[in-house]
Amino acid sequence: MAKYKQARDGARGRKPSKKKTILLILFIIALFVYTFEQKWNRPSGEYDDTQIEGGNERETPPDSSSPGLEFPALSGNEKLINYNGFTVSYNSKAKIPYWVAYTLEKYETHGKSTREGIRFRADNSLPYPQAEDNDYRNSGWTRGHMAPAADFKWSDEAIGDTFYLTNCCPQSVALNEGMWNTLENKTRKYAAKYERVHIITGPVIGKKIHGTIGYGEVVVPDAFFKALLIHDGREYHSIAFIMKNSKTEEENTDDNMQRCAMSVNDLEKRIGYDLFAALDDTIEEDVEERCKFSMWGL
């Protein structure tokens, strides 16, 4: 016992080795990094890509004019591409967007910029696998804008950016020229009436019933979604749509518009995203559950 006490007392006087000190510092640094990542990389939605570059979460006050209301909750793992006036969350496996988000202001619903002479093209500034224009040729599917060119007539650069294929999906001509086009026209009217409309739109890949197109095997979505958020001066209102990517003209008439409409909450259950996440938590559930077809002209 005395021998043990003496050895223990002697050990008290020793200074820790340099090796132990370095290991302790490394442990503290690793713990800090892990804690930081856990705080900021919050999962939301269902994404196929892992370990990819992306943006950070955005915290935005619930002001209808504030940038960021159009965004869903972000996981921190998205490939976010910021173009003039809109943002693409890009799916490099399917070679189409996950979603496209932007806010359309009243003054942006008119402009002098045109699509004349602008060609669809890959964005060569990006390192990701992309669709090429040849993938769409003779495929039976059109290049469907997610952020439509007509919403960006306020800027030559912005309207040009909408023709990047990172903003497009294989879409049936019947849908592109039918209900989808009608919905885009209605959206511009909402922006003109309510000063602005926050928009998130994209494909629903689903079961891939239409397969892929081209040498690049670009995925053809089963359907498309669009969610809208406006403020009427008193409160927020929202509505959502899912439209099948059908080639049948009868399914794509305006008579079917109301059948495709739903609450944002119902859309979220279908696609797995937390939409309009910057809305104040005290009102988000109510805003996304309510859906008055009459105020949207349906």
HELIX and SHEET records of a PDB file:
HELIX    1   1 ALA A    2  ARG A   12  1                                  11    
HELIX    2   2 LYS A   18  TRP A   40  1                                  23    
HELIX    3   3 LYS A  106  THR A  109  5                                   4    
HELIX    4   4 ASP A  133  TYR A  136  1                                   4    
HELIX    5   5 ALA A  149  PHE A  152  5                                   4    
HELIX    6   6 ASP A  156  ASP A  161  1                                   6    
HELIX    7   7 LEU A  165  ASN A  167  5                                   3    
HELIX    8   8 VAL A  173  GLU A  177  1                                   5    
HELIX    9   9 MET A  179  TYR A  194  1                                  16    
HELIX   10  10 GLU A  249  ASN A  252  5                                   4    
HELIX   11  11 ASP A  254  ASN A  256  5                                   3    
HELIX   12  12 MET A  257  CYS A  260  1                                   4    
HELIX   13  13 VAL A  264  ILE A  271  1                                   8    
HELIX   14  14 ASP A  281  GLU A  289  1                                   9    
HELIX   15  15 PHE A  293  TRP A  296  5                                   4    
SHEET    1   A 7 LEU A  80  TYR A  83  0                                        
SHEET    2   A 7 PHE A  86  ASN A  91 -1                                        
SHEET    3   A 7 ILE A  96  GLU A 105 -1                                        
SHEET    4   A 7 ARG A 196  VAL A 204 -1                                        
SHEET    5   A 7 ALA A 223  HIS A 231 -1                                        
SHEET    6   A 7 TYR A 236  LYS A 244 -1                                        
SHEET    7   A 7 ALA A 261  MET A 262 -1                                        
SHEET    1   B 2 THR A 142  HIS A 145  0                                        
SHEET    2   B 2 CYS A 168  GLN A 171 -1                                        
SHEET    1   C 2 THR A 212  ILE A 213  0                                        
SHEET    2   C 2 VAL A 218  VAL A 219 -1                                        
END                                                                             
